[in-house]
Amino acid sequence: MAAASGLTLVPEGNLNPMETTTLGTGELMMHALSGGCTRVLIGIGGSATNDGGIGFGLRAFCNAELRNGIELVLHETDIEESMRSSVLVITGEGRIDRQTGCGKVPVGVARLAKKYGLPVIAIAGSIGEGTEDLYKCGIDAIVCTTDAPMKLSEAMIRAPELIENAALRTWKLLQVRL
């Protein structure tokens, strides 16, 4: 939903969940179904709307199944197969903070990685409060992409460059021999 009805699509001055809708998500669903799609996966989260009941609406009218988001993502991507032959796991999130521990991707990935004894590095656009608890959830290190103070809009525009630079800094740190 975030890609079609998400916070990043709403201008800063219009962030009012009482006035935004999930119309874009519905339009994408209709387009997919009219094109012959028989299975639709919808991640309910990160939307700029107050349509909290959409999951139950989909369940009632579309025979939808409600599942934990991270479990579904891990299953659908078959990431566990890749972890079996890995030596390091790098995951990420736009902003990593105490909410990350509440079922978001980095912690879900980290918990699965620990099943195989793998170290986990999380790369994030910004680091908020409460990250110390994430180390207990399997994340071994957190690296921020931003390398100087900047507005969110600048960080979003420069995201590919910032992520690449953070990955390079991380790689250089991994090469350090103590």
C-alpha positions in Angstrom: 0.0 0.0 0.0 2.8 2.4 0.8 3.9 2.5 -2.9 0.4 3.4 -4.1 -1.1 5.3 -1.1 2.0 6.0 1.0 3.3 8.8 3.1 6.1 9.5 0.6 3.5 10.4 -2.1 1.8 13.1 0.0 3.2 16.6 0.0 4.5 17.6 3.5 1.8 20.2 4.1 -1.0 17.7 3.3 -0.2 14.9 5.7 -3.7 14.4 7.1 -4.9 10.8 7.3 -8.5 12.0 7.6 -8.3 13.4 4.1 -6.2 10.8 2.2 -7.5 7.5 0.8 -6.3 4.2 -0.5 -7.8 4.8 -4.0 -4.4 4.2 -5.6 -4.1 0.8 -4.1 -7.6 -0.1 -5.3 -6.8 1.1 -8.8 -3.7 -1.1 -8.9 -5.7 -4.1 -7.7 -8.3 -3.6 -10.4 -5.7 -3.2 -13.1 -4.0 -6.4 -11.9 -7.2 -8.4 -11.8 -8.4 -7.1 -15.2 -5.1 -8.2 -16.6 -5.7 -11.8 -15.5 -3.9 -11.8 -12.2 -5.3 -14.4 -9.8 -3.3 -13.7 -6.7 -2.6 -10.3 -5.1 -0.4 -9.7 -2.2 -1.0 -6.4 -0.3 1.2 -5.1 2.4 -0.9 -3.0 4.7 1.4 -0.5 6.3 3.2 2.7 5.5 0.1 4.2 4.0 -0.9 7.8 4.5 -4.5 6.9 5.1 -6.8 6.2 8.0 -8.2 3.1 6.3 -7.2 0.8 9.2 -10.1 -1.6 8.4 -8.9 -2.3 4.8 -7.5 -5.7 5.8 -10.8 -6.8 7.3 -12.6 -5.3 4.3 -10.5 -7.3 1.9 -11.0 -10.4 4.1 -14.8 -10.0 4.1 -15.3 -9.2 0.4 -12.3 -10.8 -1.4 -11.7 -13.9 0.6 -8.3 -12.4 1.7 -6.1 -14.1 4.2 -4.5 -11.9 6.9 -0.9 -12.8 7.6 2.1 -11.4 9.5 3.8 -9.1 7.0 7.4 -10.1 7.6 6.6 -13.8 7.7 4.9 -13.5 4.3 7.8 -11.5 2.8 10.4 -14.0 4.0 8.3 -16.9 2.6 7.5 -15.3 -0.7 11.2 -14.3 -1.4 12.6 -17.6 -0.2 15.3 -15.7 1.5 16.1 -18.6 3.8 17.5 -20.5 0.9 20.0 -17.7 0.2 20.9 -17.5 3.9 22.0 -21.2 3.9 25.1 -20.3 1.8 25.7 -16.8 3.1 28.4 -15.5 5.5 26.8 -12.1 6.2 23.3 -10.6 6.0 22.7 -6.9 5.2 19.1 -5.6 5.6 17.7 -2.1 5.7 14.9 0.3 6.5 14.2 4.0 5.8 14.3 4.8 9.5 15.4 2.4 12.1 14.1 2.9 15.7 12.2 1.2 18.5 9.3 0.4 16.1 11.6 -1.7 14.0 11.4 -4.3 16.7 7.6 -4.6 16.2 7.6 -6.9 13.2 9.4 -4.9 10.6 11.7 -6.3 8.0 15.1 -5.8 9.6 14.3 -7.7 12.7 12.4 -10.4 10.9 15.5 -10.9 8.6 17.8 -10.8 11.6 15.9 -13.4 13.5 16.0 -15.8 10.5 19.7 -15.0 10.0 20.5 -16.0 13.6 19.0 -19.5 12.8 22.1 -19.9 10.6 24.5 -18.1 13.0 25.0 -15.2 10.5 26.0 -11.6 11.5 23.5 -9.0 10.5 24.1 -5.3 9.6 21.2 -3.0 9.1 21.6 0.0 6.9 19.1 2.8 7.5 18.3 6.3 6.2 18.1 7.6 9.8 18.5 6.2 13.2 16.0 7.0 15.9 15.5 6.3 19.6 15.3 2.8 21.0 17.7 1.1 18.7 19.7 -0.4 21.6 16.9 -3.0 22.0 17.4 -4.1 18.4 20.7 -5.6 19.3 18.8 -8.1 21.4 16.7 -9.0 18.3 19.6 -10.2 16.2 20.9 -7.0 14.6 24.7 -6.8 15.2 25.4 -3.3 13.8 23.4 -0.3 12.4 24.9 2.0 9.7 23.2 5.3 8.7 23.2 6.3 5.1 23.2 10.0 5.7 26.7 11.4 6.1 25.7 14.9 7.0 22.6 16.7 8.3 20.1 17.0 5.5 16.4 17.4 4.9 14.4 14.2 4.3 13.6 15.4 0.8 17.3 15.7 0.0 18.0 12.2 1.5 15.2 10.7 -0.6 16.6 12.3 -3.8 20.1 11.2 -3.0 19.1 7.7 -1.6 20.9 5.6 -4.2 24.2 7.5 -3.8 23.8 7.5 0.0 23.1 3.8 0.2 26.0 3.0 -2.0 28.3 5.2 0.1 27.0 3.5 3.3 27.6 0.1 1.8 31.2 1.1 0.9 31.9 2.4 4.4 30.5 -0.8 5.8 32.6 -3.0 3.6 35.7 -0.9 4.6 34.9 -1.5 8.2 34.6 -5.3 7.6 38.0 -5.3 6.1 39.7 -3.8 9.2 41.9 -6.3 11.0 42.3 -5.8 14.7 
